[in-house]
Amino acid sequence: MTDETIPTLPRNTYMGKRRDGEPETEAEHFYQCKECGGWVDKRDLSSVFDHEDGGSHPKTDLPNN
């Protein structure tokens, strides 16, 4: 098993777009990280990487910040 790290990308650089239309609410673009409880914007690849295994889990994503 190799020691791989997830790349660091600047936020808001690689933004995805939904293929099946826009959601009814802005909240549908987010999920809560099971490890740190932070909210992750699923459209932003760097945000997703920050919360994957080995990610940095930025304090700015935590609730009540």
C-alpha positions in Angstrom: 0.0 0.0 0.0 1.4 3.4 -1.0 1.2 6.6 1.0 -0.9 8.7 -1.3 -2.1 12.2 -0.5 -5.0 14.0 -2.1 -3.8 17.0 -4.2 -4.3 20.5 -2.9 -6.4 22.7 -5.3 -7.5 26.3 -4.8 -11.1 26.6 -3.9 -13.6 27.6 -6.6 -11.2 26.6 -9.4 -12.8 23.3 -10.6 -16.5 23.8 -10.4 -18.9 21.1 -11.5 -22.3 21.5 -13.1 -25.4 19.3 -12.6 -26.4 17.2 -15.6 -30.0 16.8 -14.5 -31.0 20.4 -13.9 -30.7 22.7 -11.0 -31.9 21.6 -7.5 -34.9 23.1 -5.9 -32.8 24.7 -3.1 -29.1 25.8 -2.7 -28.8 23.3 0.2 -28.9 20.4 -2.2 -25.4 21.3 -3.4 -24.0 20.4 0.0 -23.4 17.3 2.1 -22.1 17.0 5.6 -18.7 15.3 6.1 -19.1 12.2 8.3 -15.6 12.7 9.8 -15.5 16.3 10.8 -19.1 17.5 10.5 -18.2 20.2 8.0 -20.4 21.2 5.1 -19.0 20.4 1.7 -20.0 22.0 -1.6 -20.3 19.1 -4.0 -19.8 21.4 -7.0 -16.3 22.4 -5.9 -13.7 19.6 -6.5 -11.2 21.1 -4.0 -13.9 21.2 -1.3 -14.6 17.5 -1.9 -10.9 16.6 -1.8 -10.5 18.6 1.5 -13.0 16.1 3.1 -11.9 12.8 1.5 -9.7 10.4 3.4 -6.5 12.2 4.4 -8.0 15.6 3.6 -7.3 18.7 5.7 -10.9 19.2 6.9 -10.7 23.1 7.0 -12.2 24.7 10.1 -13.9 27.2 7.8 -16.3 24.4 6.7 -17.3 23.5 10.2 -20.8 24.5 11.4 -21.1 27.8 13.4 -18.0 29.4 11.8 
